[in-house]
Each structure stands twice: as C-alpha cells, then as structure tokens.
Amino acid sequence: MKRLVLFLSILSCFSCNPSSDKNGGNAAKKEGKTVQDTVSTALSAIYKPDSMAQYMGVYSGSFGNDGIITLVLNYISGRAVSGYDVHKGVRRNVNGEVTPYGDKLHFVLKEPGDNRFDGSFDFLLDTTSRKIEGDWVLDVSPTRVVARRVHIALAPMAWDENDANNEWKHADTALSFRNGFCQLVISPAEKDYSSQKVVVRGNYYRKGDSFRLEWEKNPYIAEQLFMVRYWKKALDASGDSVDRLFLHGGGMELKMSGDSD
C-alpha cells in the first residue's frame, strides 16, 4: 500500500504541477523527458526484481542412504522461502528463510511438524554450480539427532512440462514425469480391481537416458526400479518400419505417447 501511495504521489506531481521554462515550454520536454519516462523510472525504483528469485526451481539427489529426494523451491522473496519436498511419494511442505553466506546461500527450511517423521533442512546452495549440500534433521525432542545428510543438486529439466516426452504408455499402463516427480497409472491384475485404475506416485532422478524411480509403498510395483530410454524399430499403422522411442525397465516397455500408431 505504501508503494502505491508513493507511486500515485509521483504521478500527481507530474500531472498537476508541470514546471515551465522562460519560453513557456515544459522543462521535462525540453530535456527530452516525458511524464511517462519519469513514472517508469519511479516504478523501476519501487518494484525491483528480487535477485533471490533466480534460485527457485527443482532440486533432486541423494537422501543419505535412503534413496532420492526432490525439493521444490517455488517462492523466494527477500529472506522468505517456501516450497515442498517429496521422498518416496510422500510430499511435505517446507517454509523458512535464506541468508547470504559468502558466495553461497544458507537455507533453513522446516516441514510442518504434524507428522512424526517431519524434520528440517539446513543447507548451503552454491550460487555458481547450483549444488546443494547440507543436513536434514529429524525433529526429535528434547534432543535433535542428525538422521540423514542431504546431497541434492538442481534436477535436470531437459523436458518441457507439455512435451510429449513426459508421457509414456502401453495398453492400460501410463507413466508421466513432472518437475522431478513421476506418476504411474495401472490396472491391477486382480479381478477385484479389474475395473479400477490405480495411481502410484514417486520421484525420480535422470541422467542421460537412464532413470532411477522410487515409489510410495504399494502392492503393485517395486519401490525402486531403473529404466532406460532407447530407440528401436516398430511398425506404424501403415505397416512401415519406423524408429520409435521406448522406455524399458521393471518388467515394462512403454512407448512415448507422442508417437502415433
């Protein structure tokens, strides 16, 4: 509100009280400036882009000896930070603050605390490499024990969210990737579930054409599996042999959904 009042005051000044030179012309025009120029300058001074915002994004990597974790920083303004993390398909919100620490940034982020497995992150982000190194501490009272050391780096975002490469399918099975997370939709083989779709959520780490996926606990698929992306010949609807992109692993071979049959 204070910024708005300041802006309106500046606009009022230049709209209602123009200064004239001895020739009767407007001084601002004589100097080649307009009211719009002055207002634009004032707005730029008021609404400066937050330099910390450039560090928002998706970070993914090892969670000690307990698989992989994905951390999303989707809000950074001044010292305030918020986002969420996902570990084995379980999502927890995080909130905290960031402060400069030499050529790095020091983050302290806390999970909500309403789950007995909630904890807090205390890590440094290298502003050059974008790599993160630090600790996740389990919220244990009265003592706080370092349960896991976190090593996470900016997740490779080679795929656009709307790119067909994010979707893979075969018959009733569909696998999708979004911002470091994955989702598997399957039709269980059991007769009791034959008419239902089951959704299993998890997160993944990708390096080149190799994928490491970790899922929430479920009775349908292993909690961890590895998949490889590759090209192979396949027949199209006309019977011609064409190159198709597939994803193989965990007993599944899925075709990129962007390919037409």
C-alpha positions as CSV (number, residue, x, y, z in Angstrom):
1,M,0.0,0.0,0.0
2,K,2.8,2.4,0.8
3,R,4.4,1.8,-2.6
4,L,1.0,2.5,-4.3
5,V,0.7,5.8,-2.4
6,L,4.2,6.8,-3.3
7,F,3.5,6.0,-7.0
8,L,0.3,8.0,-7.0
9,S,2.0,10.9,-5.4
10,I,4.7,10.9,-8.1
11,L,2.1,10.7,-10.8
12,S,0.1,13.6,-9.2
13,C,3.2,15.7,-9.0
14,F,3.9,15.5,-12.7
15,S,0.3,15.6,-13.9
16,C,-0.9,18.6,-11.9
17,N,2.2,20.7,-11.4
18,P,4.2,20.9,-14.6
19,S,7.2,23.2,-14.5
20,S,7.6,25.6,-17.4
21,D,10.8,27.3,-18.7
22,K,11.0,31.0,-19.6
23,N,9.9,30.2,-23.1
24,G,6.7,28.8,-21.9
25,G,7.6,25.2,-22.7
26,N,7.7,22.3,-20.4
27,A,11.1,21.7,-18.8
28,A,10.8,18.0,-19.0
29,K,10.0,18.1,-22.7
30,K,12.9,20.5,-23.3
31,E,15.2,17.8,-21.8
32,G,13.6,15.2,-23.9
33,K,11.8,13.5,-21.0
34,T,8.1,12.9,-20.6
35,V,5.9,12.2,-17.6
36,Q,5.8,8.5,-18.7
37,D,9.6,8.4,-18.6
38,T,9.6,9.7,-15.1
39,V,6.9,7.4,-13.9
40,S,8.7,4.4,-15.5
41,T,11.8,5.3,-13.6
42,A,9.9,5.6,-10.4
43,L,8.3,2.3,-10.9
44,S,11.6,0.6,-11.6
45,A,12.9,2.0,-8.3
46,I,9.9,0.8,-6.4
47,Y,9.5,-2.7,-8.0
48,K,13.0,-4.0,-8.1
49,P,13.2,-7.7,-9.1
50,D,14.2,-9.9,-6.3
51,S,17.6,-11.3,-7.0
52,M,16.9,-14.4,-4.8
53,A,14.1,-15.5,-7.1
54,Q,16.6,-16.8,-9.6
55,Y,17.3,-19.7,-7.3
56,M,13.8,-21.0,-7.3
57,G,13.5,-24.4,-9.1
58,V,13.6,-28.2,-8.7
59,Y,16.5,-29.8,-6.9
60,S,16.9,-33.6,-6.8
61,G,19.5,-36.0,-5.5
62,S,20.5,-38.5,-2.7
63,F,18.9,-38.5,0.7
64,G,21.7,-40.1,2.7
65,N,21.4,-43.9,2.4
66,D,17.6,-43.7,2.0
67,G,17.1,-43.2,-1.7
68,I,16.5,-39.9,-3.5
69,I,14.6,-36.8,-2.6
70,T,13.2,-33.9,-4.6
71,L,13.0,-30.4,-3.3
72,V,11.0,-27.7,-5.0
73,L,11.7,-24.1,-4.1
74,N,8.7,-22.2,-5.6
75,Y,8.8,-19.0,-3.6
76,I,11.8,-16.9,-2.6
77,S,11.4,-13.2,-1.7
78,G,13.8,-11.4,0.4
79,R,14.6,-13.9,3.2
80,A,11.3,-15.8,3.0
81,V,11.3,-19.2,1.3
82,S,8.6,-21.8,0.8
83,G,8.1,-25.0,-1.3
84,Y,7.8,-28.7,-0.7
85,D,9.8,-31.9,-0.8
86,V,8.9,-35.4,-2.0
87,H,10.5,-38.6,-0.7
88,K,9.2,-42.0,-1.8
89,G,6.0,-40.4,-3.0
90,V,5.3,-38.5,0.3
91,R,5.0,-34.8,-0.1
92,R,5.7,-32.4,2.8
93,N,5.5,-28.6,2.6
94,V,8.6,-26.5,3.8
95,N,8.9,-23.0,4.9
96,G,11.8,-21.0,6.2
97,E,14.4,-18.4,5.3
98,V,17.6,-17.8,3.3
99,T,20.6,-15.6,4.1
100,P,23.8,-14.8,2.3
101,Y,26.8,-16.8,3.4
102,G,29.9,-15.7,1.5
103,D,29.5,-16.8,-2.1
104,K,26.7,-19.2,-1.1
105,L,23.2,-19.0,0.3
106,H,22.2,-20.5,3.7
107,F,18.8,-22.1,3.8
108,V,16.9,-23.2,6.9
109,L,13.6,-24.9,6.0
110,K,11.1,-26.7,8.3
111,E,8.5,-29.3,7.5
112,P,5.1,-28.8,9.1
113,G,5.8,-30.9,12.2
114,D,2.4,-32.7,12.4
115,N,4.0,-35.9,11.2
116,R,6.4,-37.9,13.5
117,F,8.8,-38.1,10.6
118,D,8.9,-34.4,9.9
119,G,12.2,-32.6,10.2
120,S,14.1,-29.5,9.0
121,F,16.7,-28.8,6.3
122,D,19.8,-26.8,6.9
123,F,21.9,-26.5,3.8
124,L,24.1,-24.3,1.6
125,L,23.4,-23.6,-2.0
126,D,26.4,-22.8,-4.2
127,T,25.3,-19.8,-6.4
128,T,27.6,-20.8,-9.2
129,S,27.1,-24.6,-9.5
130,R,23.5,-24.5,-8.1
131,K,24.5,-27.6,-6.0
132,I,23.1,-28.0,-2.5
133,E,24.9,-29.7,0.4
134,G,23.7,-29.8,4.0
135,D,21.6,-31.7,6.6
136,W,18.1,-32.9,7.2
137,V,17.5,-33.1,10.9
138,L,14.7,-35.2,12.4
139,D,12.6,-33.2,14.9
140,V,13.2,-35.2,18.0
141,S,12.7,-33.7,21.4
142,P,14.4,-33.0,23.7
143,T,17.5,-33.8,21.6
144,R,17.9,-33.3,17.9
145,V,19.7,-36.0,16.1
146,V,21.1,-35.7,12.5
147,A,19.4,-38.6,10.9
148,R,20.5,-38.1,7.3
149,R,22.9,-35.9,5.4
150,V,21.3,-34.4,2.2
151,H,23.2,-34.2,-1.1
152,I,20.9,-32.7,-3.7
153,A,21.7,-30.8,-7.0
154,L,19.4,-29.0,-9.4
155,A,17.4,-31.6,-11.2
156,P,17.9,-31.8,-15.0
157,M,14.9,-30.1,-16.6
158,A,15.6,-31.1,-20.2
159,W,11.9,-31.7,-20.8
160,D,9.2,-29.1,-21.1
161,E,6.1,-29.8,-18.9
162,N,3.9,-30.0,-22.0
163,D,6.4,-32.1,-24.1
164,A,5.1,-35.5,-25.2
165,N,8.3,-37.0,-23.9
166,N,6.8,-36.6,-20.4
167,E,4.2,-39.3,-21.2
168,W,4.8,-43.0,-21.8
169,K,2.2,-45.7,-22.3
170,H,1.4,-49.3,-23.1
171,A,-2.2,-50.7,-23.1
172,D,-3.7,-49.7,-19.7
173,T,-0.4,-48.5,-18.2
174,A,0.7,-44.9,-18.3
175,L,3.8,-43.2,-16.8
176,S,4.3,-39.5,-16.6
177,F,7.1,-37.2,-15.4
178,R,6.6,-33.7,-14.0
179,N,9.2,-31.5,-12.3
180,G,11.2,-34.3,-10.7
181,F,8.2,-36.4,-9.8
182,C,6.6,-39.3,-11.5
183,Q,3.2,-41.0,-11.6
184,L,2.2,-44.4,-12.7
185,V,-1.4,-45.3,-13.7
186,I,-2.0,-49.1,-13.9
187,S,-4.9,-51.6,-14.0
188,P,-4.2,-54.2,-11.3
189,A,-4.3,-57.8,-12.5
190,E,-6.5,-58.9,-9.6
191,K,-10.1,-59.5,-10.6
192,D,-11.4,-57.4,-7.7
193,Y,-9.7,-54.3,-9.2
194,S,-10.1,-55.1,-12.9
195,S,-12.4,-52.1,-13.4
196,Q,-10.3,-49.6,-11.5
197,K,-7.3,-47.6,-12.2
198,V,-4.6,-47.3,-9.5
199,V,-2.3,-44.3,-9.3
200,V,1.2,-44.8,-7.7
201,R,3.3,-41.7,-7.1
202,G,7.0,-41.2,-6.7
203,N,10.1,-39.2,-7.6
204,Y,13.0,-39.9,-9.9
205,Y,16.5,-39.0,-10.9
206,R,17.5,-38.9,-14.5
207,K,21.0,-39.0,-16.0
208,G,21.0,-39.0,-19.8
209,D,18.8,-41.9,-20.9
210,S,18.8,-43.7,-17.5
211,F,16.1,-43.2,-14.9
212,R,16.0,-44.2,-11.3
213,L,12.5,-44.2,-9.9
214,E,11.3,-44.6,-6.3
215,W,7.6,-45.1,-5.5
216,E,5.4,-44.8,-2.4
217,K,4.7,-48.0,-0.6
218,N,2.3,-50.1,-2.7
219,P,1.4,-53.7,-3.5
220,Y,1.7,-53.3,-7.3
221,I,5.2,-52.4,-8.2
222,A,8.7,-52.5,-6.6
223,E,9.5,-49.4,-4.6
224,Q,12.6,-48.8,-6.6
225,L,13.3,-49.6,-10.3
226,F,15.6,-48.5,-13.1
227,M,14.5,-47.7,-16.6
228,V,16.4,-46.9,-19.8
229,R,15.2,-44.8,-22.8
230,Y,16.1,-46.1,-26.2
231,W,15.2,-46.1,-29.9
232,K,14.0,-49.2,-31.8
233,K,12.3,-50.1,-35.0
234,A,8.5,-50.6,-34.8
235,L,5.7,-50.8,-37.3
236,D,3.3,-47.9,-37.8
237,A,-0.3,-48.0,-38.8
238,S,0.7,-48.4,-42.5
239,G,2.9,-51.4,-41.7
240,D,6.1,-49.4,-42.4
241,S,9.1,-49.8,-40.1
242,V,9.9,-46.5,-38.2
243,D,12.1,-45.5,-35.3
244,R,10.2,-45.2,-32.1
245,L,11.3,-44.0,-28.6
246,F,10.7,-46.5,-25.8
247,L,11.3,-46.7,-22.0
248,H,12.1,-50.1,-20.6
249,G,12.5,-51.4,-17.0
250,G,10.7,-53.1,-14.1
251,G,9.0,-55.5,-16.5
252,M,7.5,-52.7,-18.6
253,E,8.2,-51.4,-22.0
254,L,6.4,-48.2,-22.6
255,K,6.2,-46.1,-25.8
256,M,6.4,-42.4,-25.9
257,S,2.8,-41.2,-26.1
258,G,3.5,-38.5,-28.7
259,D,4.1,-41.3,-31.3
260,S,1.1,-42.1,-33.4
261,D,0.3,-45.7,-34.1
